[in-house]
C-alpha cells in the first residue's frame, strides 16, 4: 500500500513485510532485502468491547474484519 523511493531503491510494504527493490533498471528489478513481519497485522478487530473469532495464524494473515453473528466466540477485546 505504501511506497517510497530514494535514488534507485524502492521501499514497499508487501503485506506484513518491508521490501527494498533495486529499480535502477526497470526491466530487471531486483530484491535487495526483505524484512519479514515488519508490519504485523493485529490479531484482533479495531473495536473494543467486542467478542470475536480468535485468529488462527496457521491459516495466514487477517486482511479484514467483518461483523457477523457468532455461535460461541472465544476471544474478547
C-alpha positions as CSV (number, residue, x, y, z in Angstrom):
1,X,0.0,0.0,0.0
2,X,2.8,2.4,0.8
3,X,6.0,3.0,-1.2
4,X,9.0,5.4,-1.1
5,X,11.9,5.8,-3.5
6,X,15.4,7.0,-2.7
7,X,17.8,7.0,-5.5
8,X,17.3,3.7,-7.3
9,X,15.8,1.9,-4.4
10,X,12.1,1.5,-4.0
11,X,10.8,0.6,-0.5
12,X,7.4,-1.0,-0.3
13,X,5.2,-2.9,2.2
14,X,4.3,-6.4,0.9
15,X,1.5,-7.5,3.3
16,X,3.5,-7.7,6.5
17,X,7.0,-7.5,5.1
18,X,9.1,-4.5,4.1
19,X,10.9,-4.9,0.8
20,X,13.7,-3.0,-0.8
21,X,13.9,-3.2,-4.6
22,X,16.6,-2.0,-6.9
23,X,14.8,-0.2,-9.7
24,X,17.9,1.2,-11.4
25,X,16.9,-0.9,-14.5
26,X,13.1,-1.2,-14.6
27,X,13.4,-4.2,-16.9
28,X,15.4,-6.1,-14.3
29,X,14.1,-5.2,-10.9
30,X,16.0,-7.0,-8.1
31,X,15.0,-7.6,-4.5
32,X,17.8,-6.2,-2.3
33,X,16.3,-7.0,1.1
34,X,13.1,-8.3,2.7
35,X,12.4,-7.7,6.4
36,X,9.7,-10.2,7.4
37,X,6.9,-9.2,9.7
38,X,8.0,-5.5,9.8
39,X,4.3,-4.6,9.8
40,X,2.5,-7.3,11.7
41,X,-1.3,-7.2,11.4
42,X,-3.2,-7.2,14.7
43,X,-4.9,-10.4,15.6
44,X,-8.0,-8.5,16.9
45,X,-10.5,-6.1,15.4
46,X,-10.1,-2.3,15.8
47,X,-13.2,-2.0,18.0
48,X,-13.1,-2.5,21.8
49,X,-15.8,-4.2,23.9
50,X,-16.5,-6.9,21.3
51,X,-16.4,-10.6,21.1
52,X,-14.8,-12.1,18.0
53,X,-13.5,-15.3,16.4
54,X,-9.9,-16.0,17.6
55,X,-7.3,-15.8,14.9
56,X,-5.7,-19.0,13.7
57,X,-2.4,-17.7,12.5
58,X,-1.6,-21.0,10.8
59,X,-4.3,-20.0,8.2
60,X,-2.5,-16.9,7.2
61,X,-2.9,-13.1,7.7
62,X,-6.1,-11.3,8.7
63,X,-6.8,-8.9,5.9
64,X,-10.1,-7.5,7.2
65,X,-12.7,-7.9,9.9
66,X,-16.4,-8.4,9.2
67,X,-19.4,-8.0,11.5
68,X,-21.3,-11.3,11.9
69,X,-23.3,-13.3,14.4
70,X,-21.1,-15.9,16.0
71,X,-22.2,-19.0,17.9
72,X,-19.5,-19.2,20.6
73,X,-16.8,-16.6,20.2
74,X,-13.8,-17.3,22.4
75,X,-12.0,-14.0,22.2
76,X,-12.9,-10.6,23.6
77,X,-11.4,-7.2,23.3
